[in-house]
Amino acid sequence: MGEHTIENLQEVLSGCIKKSQRISDKKITNLTAPGENYGSTMLKLDVTLKDENDGTEEELHAVAKMIPEQEFVRKIFNIQVTFKNEVAMYNVIAPTLRDFQRQNGVNEVIDCFPELYGARLNLGEQNGNVDENAVLILENLNFKGYRCVDRHVGFDLDTTQLILKDLAAFHAIPLALKLKKPEVFDKKIKPYLAPFHPGPMPFENGINSVYIEILQESVKCIPWIPKVRNILENVRAAQDAPAKEPFATTTHGDMWLNNTMIKFQNKVPVSNKMVDFQICDYRSPATDLFFFLFVNVQQSVLQDDFDGLIEFYHKHFISHLEKLKCDTAPFSLPKFLKEMKDATSVEVEHCFKFIFIIFGEKHSATFDPSVPFDEEKIKAMITLATKEKFWNLIHTSGKRGWL
């Protein structure tokens, strides 16, 4: 891997720095270790800004997101769509949601996004194509005390509830905008929610048999295996199905532990920031919630209060709709639970895939989409924690009639 550069950095940052400030020094290094990020190149950007008027200097700590280095991965992530959509999340969607809240008398507007410092699709900005010079620059949340929770540990109850509050806002506010001002939603939100469903990748060939083998080890999962087989065999069709109204809204699509950062004070979670909006979609909010709970939350928390967490999320979801003067009758808890059931047709396979990644060895690239399926290598990655996640997912879904 060669040294990373960002051409015309001064110009990219022009919207967030003073006109009198010039970049006098910069340092660009890798932000993430292998195995922690797949769909982009993440860089740590430390910039020294010198004011030409008074000579004072200021440090700017940022994160620069660039397209993946491998052409194969660029195609998988469809960067011509996903990179543009992520930029729009920061400079179009988030401001639109906040304006909508303020127009309806809401003072505490949604605040779960990092600050945007600058972005471009290509060097000349003469067309709308994404190229090697595309870059998205955001504040470095580490310098404000935010960090990712250990993916091998997962979220405890307090952290889970903190994130669920933000997830409910992220879903409910654009939903309210769709209901109250559909023309604004169709112009400023919907165009950036292009579906992301990559075709079969080499590593997927045969992996379903490994999933089933894991489930066969648990007596409590065996009754549900035929239904799981059916879900796995038909997941592509389920992914391509159009979003169902009225619940359809903005969804994150990738709410795993590395895509949300938490600020702790005296070991208490006090603030959360969601990141990585590459594959935002227009779907049921239940898809995000299903994936988030089963993949990220500690097993003991799920076993003690799974239904309570859904009710907690739904309470905050409804609260935002009420603040924005929406009729909440179509979004009752029983109707939302039906959405959770419907989400299994896509999210079971989604969860299986990420459970492998999350419990893989840290700081190693446990997933390489260009490498053909190797059953022995995949089986070697399986830990007891992986199996327990699988078993809990299927047992919990099965006994609720979601499968």
C-alpha positions in Angstrom: 0.0 0.0 0.0 1.5 3.3 -1.1 1.5 6.6 0.8 -1.9 8.3 0.8 -2.4 11.7 -0.6 -5.4 14.1 -0.9 -5.0 16.5 -3.8 -6.2 20.1 -3.3 -6.9 19.6 0.3 -7.1 23.3 1.0 -10.0 23.6 -1.5 -11.9 20.6 0.0 -11.7 22.1 3.5 -12.6 25.7 2.3 -16.1 25.4 3.7 -15.1 24.8 7.3 -12.0 27.0 7.7 -11.4 30.7 7.6 -10.5 32.4 4.3 -7.3 33.6 5.9 -6.2 30.2 7.0 -3.8 28.1 5.0 -2.6 24.5 5.5 1.0 24.7 6.7 1.4 21.1 7.6 -0.5 17.8 7.3 -0.2 14.2 8.3 -2.2 11.4 6.6 -2.1 7.9 8.1 -4.3 4.8 8.0 -7.2 5.0 10.5 -8.5 1.5 10.7 -6.7 -1.9 11.0 -7.3 -4.8 8.6 -10.6 -6.5 9.4 -12.2 -3.4 10.8 -13.5 -1.8 7.5 -14.3 -3.2 4.1 -16.1 -0.7 1.8 -13.7 2.2 1.8 -10.2 3.5 2.6 -10.3 5.2 6.0 -7.5 7.8 6.7 -6.6 9.8 9.8 -6.0 13.4 8.8 -4.2 15.9 11.0 -3.9 19.4 9.6 -2.1 22.5 10.9 -3.8 25.7 9.8 -2.0 29.0 9.9 -3.8 32.3 9.8 -2.1 34.6 7.3 -3.5 37.7 9.2 -2.1 37.1 12.7 0.1 34.1 12.3 -1.8 32.0 14.8 -2.0 28.2 14.2 -4.9 25.8 14.8 -5.0 22.0 14.6 -7.8 20.3 12.7 -8.3 16.6 13.4 -10.3 14.8 10.8 -11.1 11.5 9.1 -10.9 11.2 5.4 -13.0 8.5 3.6 -11.9 7.5 0.1 -13.0 4.8 -2.3 -11.6 1.2 -1.8 -8.3 0.5 -3.5 -9.4 -2.8 -5.0 -11.5 -2.5 -8.2 -13.4 -5.7 -7.2 -14.5 -4.1 -4.0 -15.4 -0.8 -5.8 -17.8 -2.8 -7.9 -19.3 -4.7 -5.0 -20.0 -1.5 -3.2 -21.2 0.3 -6.4 -19.2 3.4 -5.5 -20.9 5.5 -8.2 -24.1 5.3 -6.1 -23.0 4.6 -2.5 -20.3 7.3 -2.3 -22.6 10.0 -3.6 -25.4 8.9 -1.3 -23.1 9.0 1.8 -22.0 12.6 0.9 -25.7 13.5 0.5 -26.4 12.1 4.0 -24.2 14.8 5.5 -24.8 17.8 3.2 -28.4 17.3 2.1 -30.4 14.8 4.3 -29.2 15.7 7.8 -29.8 19.5 7.2 -33.2 18.8 5.7 -34.3 16.7 8.7 -33.1 19.4 11.2 -34.9 22.2 9.3 -38.1 20.1 9.3 -37.9 19.6 13.0 -37.3 23.3 13.7 -40.2 24.2 11.5 -42.4 22.1 13.7 -41.1 23.6 16.9 -38.6 21.0 17.9 -35.6 22.6 19.5 -33.5 19.5 20.2 -32.9 18.4 16.6 -31.3 15.1 15.5 -27.6 15.1 16.5 -26.2 11.6 15.8 -24.1 12.6 12.8 -20.4 13.6 12.8 -19.7 17.1 11.5 -18.9 17.4 7.8 -15.7 19.3 6.9 -15.8 18.9 3.2 -16.4 16.5 0.3 -15.9 16.1 -3.5 -16.7 13.4 -6.1 -13.7 14.1 -8.3 -10.9 16.6 -8.6 -12.4 19.0 -11.2 -16.0 18.5 -10.1 -16.8 18.9 -13.8 -19.1 15.9 -13.8 -20.9 13.7 -11.3 -18.6 10.7 -11.5 -16.8 9.3 -8.5 -13.1 8.7 -9.1 -9.8 8.1 -7.2 -9.8 11.7 -6.0 -13.3 11.4 -4.4 -13.1 12.2 -0.6 -15.4 12.7 2.3 -13.8 14.6 5.3 -15.5 14.4 8.7 -14.5 15.4 12.2 -12.3 12.9 14.0 -14.7 11.8 16.8 -11.9 10.3 18.8 -10.7 13.8 19.7 -14.1 14.5 21.2 -14.0 11.3 23.3 -16.0 8.9 21.1 -14.8 5.4 20.5 -16.0 2.1 19.2 -17.1 -0.5 21.7 -15.1 -3.8 21.5 -17.0 -5.9 18.9 -16.1 -9.1 20.8 -17.9 -7.7 23.9 -21.0 -6.0 22.4 -23.3 -3.3 23.8 -24.6 -3.5 27.4 -28.1 -2.4 28.3 -27.4 1.3 28.9 -25.4 1.7 25.7 -28.0 -0.2 23.7 -30.8 2.1 24.9 -28.7 5.2 24.1 -28.2 4.0 20.5 -31.9 2.9 20.1 -33.0 6.5 20.9 -30.9 7.8 18.0 -31.9 5.0 15.7 -35.6 5.8 16.5 -35.0 9.4 15.6 -33.1 8.5 12.4 -36.1 6.4 11.3 -39.0 8.5 12.5 -38.0 12.0 11.4 -37.7 11.2 7.7 -40.9 9.1 8.0 -42.7 12.2 9.4 -41.3 14.3 6.6 -42.6 11.8 4.1 -46.0 12.0 5.7 -46.2 15.7 6.1 -44.2 17.1 3.2 -43.9 14.3 0.6 -42.7 16.7 -2.1 -39.7 17.6 0.1 -39.0 14.0 0.9 -39.1 13.0 -2.7 -36.7 15.8 -3.7 -34.2 15.8 -0.9 -34.3 12.4 0.7 -35.6 9.6 -1.6 -33.1 10.1 -4.4 -30.2 9.2 -2.0 -31.7 6.0 -0.8 -30.8 3.8 -3.7 -31.1 0.1 -2.8 -27.8 -1.7 -2.3 -28.0 -5.4 -3.0 -24.7 -6.8 -4.4 -24.9 -10.0 -6.4 -23.5 -13.3 -5.1 -19.8 -13.0 -4.2 -17.3 -15.8 -4.4 -17.1 -16.4 -0.6 -20.8 -17.0 -0.4 -20.9 -20.2 -2.5 -21.6 -23.0 -0.1 -21.6 -21.0 3.0 -25.3 -21.7 3.7 -24.3 -25.3 4.5 -22.0 -24.0 7.2 -24.8 -21.9 8.7 -27.1 -25.0 8.9 -24.3 -27.1 10.5 -24.1 -24.6 13.3 -27.8 -24.6 13.9 -27.9 -28.4 13.9 -25.7 -28.4 17.0 -28.5 -26.8 19.0 -31.6 -28.8 20.0 -33.6 -25.6 20.4 -32.8 -24.6 16.8 -33.4 -27.9 15.0 -37.2 -27.4 14.6 -36.6 -24.1 12.7 -34.0 -25.3 10.3 -36.4 -26.0 7.4 -37.7 -22.4 7.6 -34.1 -21.1 7.8 -33.2 -23.0 4.7 -36.1 -21.4 2.9 -35.1 -17.9 4.0 -31.5 -18.5 2.8 -32.6 -19.9 -0.5 -34.9 -16.9 -1.2 -33.0 -14.0 0.3 -32.1 -12.4 -3.0 -35.8 -12.2 -4.0 -36.6 -10.8 -0.6 -33.9 -8.1 -0.9 -35.3 -7.0 -4.3 -38.9 -6.7 -3.0 -40.1 -3.1 -3.0 -40.4 -1.3 0.3 -43.8 -1.6 2.0 -45.8 1.4 3.2 -46.5 3.1 5.5 -43.4 2.2 7.6 -40.8 2.6 4.8 -38.2 5.3 5.7 -34.5 6.0 5.7 -32.5 3.0 7.0 -28.9 2.7 7.7 -28.5 -0.8 6.4 -25.2 -1.5 8.2 -25.7 -0.8 11.9 -22.9 -3.0 13.4 -20.6 -2.0 16.2 -17.9 -0.2 14.2 -20.5 2.1 12.6 -21.6 3.8 15.8 -19.3 5.5 18.2 -20.0 6.1 21.9 -18.8 8.8 24.3 -18.5 7.7 27.9 -18.2 9.8 31.0 -17.3 7.9 34.2 -18.0 4.7 32.3 -21.6 5.9 31.5 -22.6 6.2 27.9 -23.7 9.8 27.3 -23.7 10.4 23.5 -23.6 8.4 20.3 -22.6 9.2 16.7 -23.6 7.0 13.7 -21.2 6.7 10.8 -20.8 5.0 7.5 -24.0 5.8 5.5 -22.8 4.1 2.3 -25.8 1.7 1.9 -28.7 3.7 3.3 -31.9 2.5 1.8 -35.6 3.0 1.8 -37.0 0.1 3.8 -38.8 -0.8 7.0 -37.1 0.5 10.2 -37.5 -3.0 11.6 -34.7 -4.2 9.3 -32.2 -1.9 11.1 -33.5 -2.8 14.5 -33.5 -6.6 13.8 -29.9 -6.5 12.6 -28.7 -4.1 15.4 -30.1 -6.2 18.2 -29.1 -9.7 17.1 -25.6 -8.8 15.9 -24.4 -6.2 18.4 -26.1 -6.5 21.8 -24.7 -8.7 24.5 -26.3 -12.1 24.9 -27.3 -11.6 28.5 -29.1 -8.3 27.6 -31.0 -10.0 24.8 -32.0 -12.9 27.0 -33.2 -10.7 29.8 -35.0 -7.9 27.9 -35.3 -8.6 24.2 -39.0 -7.6 24.0 -38.4 -4.7 26.3 -35.8 -3.3 23.9 -38.2 -3.4 21.0 -40.8 -1.6 23.1 -38.2 1.0 24.2 -37.2 1.7 20.6 -40.9 1.9 19.5 -41.8 4.3 22.3 -39.1 6.7 21.1 -40.1 6.1 17.5 -43.7 7.1 18.3 -42.5 10.1 20.4 -40.8 11.6 17.4 -43.8 11.1 15.2 -46.0 12.8 17.8 -43.6 15.8 18.1 -43.9 16.2 14.4 -47.7 16.1 14.5 -48.2 12.8 12.7 -51.0 10.3 13.1 -49.4 7.4 15.0 -52.3 4.9 14.7 -50.7 3.2 11.6 -47.5 2.6 13.5 -48.8 0.8 16.6 -46.6 -1.7 18.4 -48.5 -4.8 17.1 -48.0 -3.4 13.5 -44.4 -2.8 14.2 -43.9 -6.4 15.5 -45.4 -7.5 12.1 -42.6 -5.5 10.5 -40.1 -7.3 12.7 -41.4 -10.6 11.4 -41.2 -9.5 7.8 -37.7 -8.4 8.3 -36.4 -11.9 9.0 -36.6 -12.7 5.2 -33.6 -10.5 4.6 -32.0 -9.9 8.0 -31.4 -13.5 9.1 -28.8 -13.9 6.3 -27.5 -10.4 6.9 -27.0 -11.2 10.6 -25.3 -14.6 9.9 -22.8 -12.9 7.6 -21.8 -10.2 10.1 -21.7 -12.5 13.1 -18.8 -14.3 11.3 -17.0 -11.0 10.7 -17.6 -9.6 14.2 -16.2 -12.6 16.0 -13.3 -13.1 13.7 -9.8 -12.5 14.9 -9.1 -8.8 15.5 -6.7 -6.9 13.3 -6.8 -9.5 10.6 -8.7 -9.4 7.3 -11.1 -12.2 8.1 -13.3 -11.4 5.1 -11.9 -10.9 1.6 -14.8 -10.8 -1.0 -12.5 -11.7 -3.8 -11.4 -15.0 -2.3 -13.5 -18.1 -3.3 -15.3 -20.0 -0.6 -13.1 -22.2 1.5 -15.2 -24.3 3.9 -12.3 -25.4 6.1 -11.1 -21.8 6.5 -14.7 -20.6 7.3 -15.1 -23.4 9.9 -11.8 -22.5 11.5 -13.2 -19.0 12.1 -16.2 -20.3 14.1 -16.1 -19.6 17.8 -18.5 -20.6 20.6 -19.6 -16.9 20.7 -20.4 -17.2 17.0 -22.5 -20.3 17.6 -24.3 -18.8 20.5 -25.2 -15.7 18.4 -26.6 -18.0 15.7 -28.6 -20.1 18.1 -30.1 -17.1 20.0 -31.1 -15.4 16.7 -33.0 -18.5 15.4 -34.5 -19.6 18.7 -35.7 -16.1 19.6 -37.1 -15.5 16.1 -38.7 -19.0 15.9 -40.5 -18.9 19.2 -42.0 -15.5 18.3 -43.3 -16.9 15.0 -41.1 -14.6 12.9 -39.6 -17.5 10.8 
